[in-house]
Amino acid sequence: MIPLKMKALLEKSLPDTTWHNRLIKEGSFRYMEFGPLDVDRMGHWQMIVEGANTYSPDPAKKAAVEKTRTAKEVMQDAPAIAVDRQITDAAELLVQSPVSIVNVVSEKGKLIGIVTNWDITRAMASHLPMDAPLTRVMTADVIFTGPDTPILDCVRMLEHHEISAMPIVENNRVVGVISGDILAKQTLFRLLQTMD
């Protein structure tokens, strides 16, 4: 059941249609399980409104929609760094970024490697100077996928290769990143609802 404060906020925010009002009155609003609405945090607000607009009471329809979602629908921007930079430059980008990888690119923007939080940690533990070239810590054999890869395939790739994130590449250029954290935040609940 939707708490009264939240119900009142939703009733004010959603279009006045029979479908949305029925969702609110029946307490069928599935995405509420993520937690209470916090007006100060617009991420929750957007997720809830999106959930109300896409909710389907038919599990078969919901499963069909989830199985067709792709990486481009959930990917996030990922920082990029030139290959001639230093380890410290990548570390600074990682600190500022919400994702755990930095894409190492050529002068023409082609992906040639990645640097992860783990790479920086390993460099520090090995007492590598932080002004050492990025090539000393980057992973050159990059696992990546395209923007049209289904989300379930992305999950399988991350699990199979035992990695936490991977770049999304289109036409030899990085267009985003997908990670276990991103998938958990944006798709896990929906995917679990589709499982039998």
C-alpha positions in Angstrom: 0.0 0.0 0.0 1.2 3.5 -0.8 1.8 5.8 2.2 -0.7 8.7 2.3 2.0 11.4 1.9 3.4 9.7 -1.2 -0.1 9.0 -2.6 -1.0 12.6 -2.4 2.3 13.6 -4.1 1.7 11.1 -6.9 -1.8 12.2 -7.4 -0.6 15.7 -7.9 2.2 14.7 -10.3 0.6 12.2 -12.6 -1.8 13.0 -15.4 -5.4 12.8 -14.3 -6.3 9.6 -16.2 -8.3 6.6 -15.1 -5.3 4.3 -15.5 -3.0 6.2 -13.3 -5.6 6.9 -10.7 -6.4 3.1 -10.6 -2.8 2.3 -10.1 -2.6 4.7 -7.1 -5.9 3.6 -5.5 -5.1 -0.1 -5.8 -1.6 0.3 -4.5 -0.4 -1.6 -7.6 2.5 0.7 -8.1 5.3 -1.8 -8.1 8.2 0.5 -8.2 7.4 1.9 -4.7 9.4 -1.0 -3.3 12.5 1.0 -4.0 11.7 3.1 -1.0 9.8 6.2 0.0 9.5 9.2 -2.2 12.0 11.9 -1.3 11.0 15.1 -3.1 14.6 16.4 -2.7 16.0 13.5 -4.7 14.7 13.8 -8.3 16.1 10.5 -9.3 13.5 8.7 -7.2 10.8 11.0 -8.5 11.6 10.3 -12.1 11.8 6.5 -11.5 8.4 6.5 -9.9 6.8 8.5 -12.6 8.4 6.3 -15.2 7.2 3.2 -13.4 3.6 4.5 -13.3 3.8 5.2 -17.0 5.2 1.8 -18.0 3.5 -0.5 -15.5 1.6 -3.4 -16.9 -0.4 -5.8 -14.7 0.2 -8.6 -17.3 3.4 -10.4 -16.3 3.8 -11.8 -19.9 3.7 -8.3 -21.3 6.1 -7.0 -18.7 8.5 -9.9 -19.4 8.4 -9.2 -23.1 9.2 -5.5 -22.6 12.1 -6.3 -20.3 13.6 -8.9 -22.6 13.8 -6.3 -25.4 15.5 -3.5 -23.4 19.0 -2.8 -24.6 22.3 -1.3 -23.2 21.6 2.1 -24.7 18.5 2.4 -22.5 20.5 2.1 -19.3 24.1 3.0 -20.1 25.8 6.0 -18.5 28.4 8.4 -19.8 31.9 7.2 -19.1 35.0 9.4 -18.8 37.7 9.0 -21.5 41.4 9.8 -21.3 44.1 10.0 -23.9 46.6 7.2 -23.9 49.6 9.5 -23.4 48.4 10.6 -19.9 49.6 9.5 -16.5 48.1 7.2 -13.9 47.3 10.1 -11.6 45.1 11.7 -14.4 43.0 8.5 -14.6 42.7 8.3 -10.8 41.4 11.9 -10.7 38.8 11.0 -13.4 37.7 7.9 -11.5 37.2 9.9 -8.3 35.0 12.3 -10.1 33.0 9.7 -12.0 30.0 7.7 -10.9 31.3 4.7 -12.9 34.3 2.5 -12.1 36.1 2.7 -15.4 37.9 5.2 -17.5 38.1 4.6 -21.2 41.6 5.0 -22.7 41.3 6.3 -26.3 43.6 7.2 -29.2 43.9 10.6 -30.7 41.0 9.7 -33.1 38.8 8.6 -30.2 39.1 4.8 -30.7 39.0 2.7 -27.6 42.4 1.1 -26.9 42.1 0.2 -23.2 40.4 0.9 -19.9 41.6 1.8 -16.4 39.5 0.6 -13.4 39.5 1.4 -9.7 41.2 -1.9 -9.2 44.0 -1.0 -11.7 44.7 2.2 -9.6 44.6 0.2 -6.4 47.0 -2.4 -7.8 49.4 0.4 -9.0 49.5 1.9 -5.5 50.1 -1.4 -3.8 52.9 -2.1 -6.2 54.4 1.3 -5.4 54.2 2.4 -9.0 54.8 6.1 -9.3 51.5 7.9 -9.9 53.2 9.9 -12.7 54.0 6.7 -14.6 52.4 6.3 -18.1 48.8 5.1 -18.1 49.9 2.2 -20.3 51.6 0.6 -17.3 48.2 -0.1 -15.7 45.6 -0.1 -18.4 43.9 -3.2 -19.7 44.4 -3.4 -23.4 42.3 -6.5 -24.1 38.9 -4.8 -23.5 35.6 -6.7 -23.2 33.0 -4.4 -24.7 29.5 -4.5 -26.3 27.3 -2.5 -28.6 24.4 -0.2 -27.6 21.8 -2.6 -29.1 22.9 -5.6 -26.9 20.0 -6.8 -24.8 20.4 -6.1 -21.1 20.2 -9.8 -20.2 23.2 -10.5 -22.6 25.1 -7.6 -20.9 24.5 -9.3 -17.5 25.7 -12.6 -18.9 28.9 -11.0 -20.4 29.7 -9.3 -17.1 29.2 -12.5 -15.2 31.1 -14.7 -17.7 34.1 -12.5 -17.9 34.0 -11.7 -14.2 34.1 -7.9 -14.7 32.1 -5.2 -13.0 31.8 -2.8 -16.0 32.3 -2.6 -19.7 32.3 0.1 -22.4 29.5 0.4 -24.9 31.1 1.0 -28.3 29.5 2.0 -31.6 31.5 2.7 -34.8 34.8 2.3 -32.9 33.8 5.1 -30.4 32.8 4.7 -26.8 29.2 5.9 -26.4 28.8 4.9 -22.7 29.4 2.3 -20.1 27.3 -0.4 -18.4 28.1 -1.9 -15.0 26.7 -4.2 -12.4 25.8 -1.1 -10.3 24.0 0.5 -13.2 22.1 -2.7 -14.0 21.2 -3.2 -10.3 19.9 0.3 -9.9 18.0 0.6 -13.2 16.9 -2.9 -14.2 17.3 -5.6 -11.5 13.9 -5.1 -9.9 12.2 -5.2 -13.4 14.2 -8.2 -14.5 13.3 -10.1 -11.3 9.6 -9.4 -11.9 9.9 -11.2 -15.2 11.3 -14.4 -13.8 9.0 -17.3 -13.3 
